[in-house]
Amino acid sequence: MNQQQPNNPLHGLTLEKILVRLVEHYQWEGLYAEIRVNCFNNDPSVKSSLKFLRKTQWARDKVEALYIRTFS
C-alpha cells in the first residue's frame, strides 16, 4: 500500500531526519529559542529529543511546522 502524497511537504521524511536538519540549521540553542521545550535546552541530544517528541504530539507538531516554515 504505497500511496503518493504530493501535497505533504513531510512525505518521505522521518522525524529523525527532520530533527537533524533543524539542529544543523539552528543549532540546539536556536532550536530552543524557536520551540521552548527542555529537551532542546537541558543536555540536548538527538536520541533524547526523539524519545520526547515521539511521546508528545504537540511538541512534534511544532517541530514539523518549524521545518516546513524553514525549508519550504
VMD Tcl script that draws the C-alpha trace (Angstrom):
set ca {
  {0.00 0.00 0.00}
  {2.27 2.77 -1.30}
  {0.19 5.94 -1.57}
  {1.51 9.14 -3.10}
  {1.22 12.33 -1.05}
  {2.25 15.14 -3.41}
  {0.84 17.91 -1.18}
  {2.53 16.72 2.01}
  {5.90 18.53 2.41}
  {6.97 15.99 5.06}
  {6.28 12.93 2.91}
  {9.23 10.57 2.99}
  {10.94 12.29 5.92}
  {11.44 10.61 9.25}
  {11.24 12.55 12.49}
  {14.96 11.92 12.95}
  {15.83 13.46 9.56}
  {13.64 16.48 10.35}
  {15.28 16.97 13.75}
  {18.84 16.53 12.48}
  {18.31 19.07 9.69}
  {16.79 21.59 12.12}
  {19.73 21.14 14.53}
  {22.18 21.65 11.66}
  {20.37 24.83 10.69}
  {19.54 26.36 14.10}
  {21.90 24.53 16.49}
  {20.39 23.46 19.82}
  {20.29 26.99 21.24}
  {18.42 28.36 18.26}
  {16.05 25.43 18.20}
  {15.24 26.02 21.86}
  {14.64 29.71 21.10}
  {12.11 28.71 18.43}
  {10.44 25.88 20.37}
  {10.67 26.14 24.15}
  {10.94 22.52 25.24}
  {13.52 21.36 27.76}
  {14.83 18.51 25.62}
  {16.40 21.19 23.36}
  {17.97 23.07 26.28}
  {18.90 20.66 29.07}
  {21.74 18.38 27.84}
  {20.23 18.01 24.34}
  {20.80 15.04 22.08}
  {19.03 13.67 19.04}
  {18.22 10.43 20.86}
  {16.63 12.05 23.91}
  {14.77 14.60 21.82}
  {13.35 11.90 19.55}
  {12.16 9.96 22.58}
  {10.34 13.05 23.89}
  {8.90 14.08 20.51}
  {7.54 10.60 19.81}
  {5.61 10.70 23.09}
  {4.47 14.34 22.92}
  {2.32 15.14 19.89}
  {2.05 18.91 20.46}
  {5.86 19.24 20.50}
  {6.20 17.08 17.41}
  {3.63 19.27 15.63}
  {5.68 22.36 16.47}
  {8.89 20.75 15.19}
  {7.21 19.72 11.93}
  {5.70 23.20 11.48}
  {9.09 24.82 12.06}
  {10.66 22.51 9.48}
  {8.02 23.47 6.91}
  {8.44 27.21 7.65}
  {12.21 26.97 7.46}
  {12.76 24.76 4.43}
  {9.72 25.31 2.21}
}
mol new
graphics top color blue
foreach p $ca { graphics top sphere $p radius 0.5 }
foreach p [lrange $ca 0 end-1] q [lrange $ca 1 end] { graphics top cylinder $p $q radius 0.2 }
display resetview
